[in-house]
Amino acid sequence: MRVDNQQAYKLIFSISVHPRIGVLIHPYVIALSTQQTLTLTYQKVFSGNAAHYHKLSVQDLTLIASLDDLMEESIVRKFSPEKKIRPKEYFNKHHTELLQAEVIRPSIENQIANFLAILPLDADNLYVADEINPAAFPIEINRDFTKILFHFHKTELGTNYFVTLKHNEERIPFMKIGGLMLTKKPAKMIVNGTLYRFYDFVDGAKLAVFLNKKLVFIPKTSEKKYYTTFIKPLLETSPVFTKGFEIITLKEEAKPNLSLALRNGKYGFNVMINYGGLSFPFHQDKLFHVKLEWNRDQPIFTKYKRSQIWEANRINALSELGLTLVSGSFFSLIAKDLQSCIDWIRTHNEVLAASYFNVTASIDEKYSISPYKLHYNIADKIDWFDLNAQIIIGEYTIPFSQVVNEIRQGNNRIILPSHEVFLFPKEWFALGEALAGQSTKSNTYSIKKYQVDILALIQSREIKQHLTKLVAISAEKPHSKFVGTLRKYQLDGLSWLMFLKNNNFGGVLADDMGLGKTVQTISFLQRVKYDMLKSSERRAKFLLVAPTSLLYNWVYECIQFSPDLSTVIHSGTKRAKSPAELEKYDLVITTYGLIRNDESLFTQLHYDVLVL
């Protein structure tokens, strides 16, 4: 090492100009004299050797590491197509002006910007190098931002363009006096031993032009293009002083527009802000929206002052609804498909209207974003539901069977009479696919009660209440005339049987042998008997079919637990021959064989409960 770790030294950061790749910054350790002044004994440092110098702080080491990629060897290694090549050979064989301008220099300036962002503003170790001394000229960093003013003077021959700089209201000379542009975005420039910083909206490229010239002349033949592509965007972000043409500044009411958009194959939204009847793309960095008109060869600029707080509130509203700014005026959801975008508009239409957004959804086709409603009627039958559904879209009413047919064919849309395309909401597809397998007549679907989950696909409070009623099992008790006491699990069985009866469902009571299925069934039949007498004043009739060996067991159990339940065994040669003989009993008990033999008799009878 040229500088010994034991002697006095100082870490400095040296700004130099490479003949091929421009301004660079490198760290050096420079030996100090006995008077504590910098000498010409120095050592370039980087992450690989900086630890040798024990007096360097953690912050010093961090700053050094941030500049590693600015070493000539590192730059060549990063951008050379050959892995092992010397810098001189690389610059002769591979380096081009286009590569330098579009790739290498932006990368270098990004590294410099990162370094300057962590360098303290009161740092006293920033220098500009000369041919022999890396610390030839000390640099002071201005804490405050420097103002840039753009000047355009239009004459009969063309337009003169130049800029002026002001710091603390004092004009700063910088043209043709050896200034250095460190970075263009953000703009940072060194002039006369001072590093000047600029606001983020300042493009350093527009400033760098004047380091070596005092003005730019735009000939009359190029004015229209120049005014459109250069001056107009400049007026949106920067202070401009003009002479020879007009600039009108207006303050107008703002109105936001949100439109469906397609960018790079992904759907999202463009946000436009309307001022004075004109729509301008939203841009968070603009101070003004600018319109340019020509009266013969005379430009007329109209600047509409942005209502920045108002616009920010509109954008915040979009963010809260799930939109993210991608770039410029383009916003997107996490899901970037057309269906998600349309569903998002429909979901948030009222909120968007409350935020004064005018919403449109047209690309190649015009999509309907009108509010829609699924209107339905449900008729509760014995063991099925009749479902009749219609969709109401604005002024149009369309049978849901039309939607089902489209879904069955793999489509996700219908064309409204207004020629707008209506995309089906995502939740309709599961319902449509479920109904596609059901029988239908005149837009009415018959749904078996064991398929009750189909109704759950309809997003409706009334449907949820209906389903809750269907699936809610209320705790039931035996009738007061029941003789005996049911155990907890037997009460659960009674409750379940009553639930099935109330909803016209069948069921299987499958308790293990000996757990009292018979007594649960008897208590259930007794409850149904008295409930029907109370609600309809009609006597319930029950039919129980069992093996021959168990017929009298059922009778004995009924006598024990529910003696008020009139029973008869339909068996033997003296069994009933006419319906009237059986209708006077609450419970008819018979066998499977006799049901088959006496089919003509039993087909004339109606029973409220059948127990097998």
Buried (B, 14 or more C-beta within 10 A) or exposed (E): EEBBEEEBBBBBBBBBEBEBBBBBBBBBBBBBEEEEEBBEBBBEBBBEEBEBBEEBEEEBBEBBBBBBBBBBEBBBBEBBEEEEBEBEEBBEEBBEEEEBEEEBBEBBBEBBBBBBEEBEEEBEBBBBBEEEBBBBBEBBBBEEBBBBBBBBBBEEEBBBBBBBBEBEEEEBEBBEEEBBBBBBBBBBBBBBEBBBBBEEBBBBEBBBBBBEEEEBEBEEEEBEEBBEEBBBBBBBBBEBEBEEBEBEEEEBEBBBBBBBBBBEEBBBBBBBBBBBEEBBEBBEEBBBBBBBEEEEEEBEBBBBBBBEEBBEEBBEBBEEBBBEBBEEBBBBBEEBEBBBBBBBBBEBBEEBEEBEBBBBBEEEEBBBBBEBEBEBEBEEEEEBBBBBBBBBBBEBEBBBBEBBBBBEEEEBBBEBEBEBBBBBBEEBBEBBEBBBEBEBEEBBBBBEBEBBEBBBBBEBEEBEEBBEEBEEEEEBEBBEEBBEEBEEEBBBBBBBBBBBBBBEBEEEBEEEEEBBBBBBBBBBBBBBBBBBEEEEEEBBBBBBBBEEEBBEEBBEBBEEBBEEBBBBBBBEEEBBEEEEBBBEBBBBBBBEEBBEEBEEBBEEEEBBBEBE
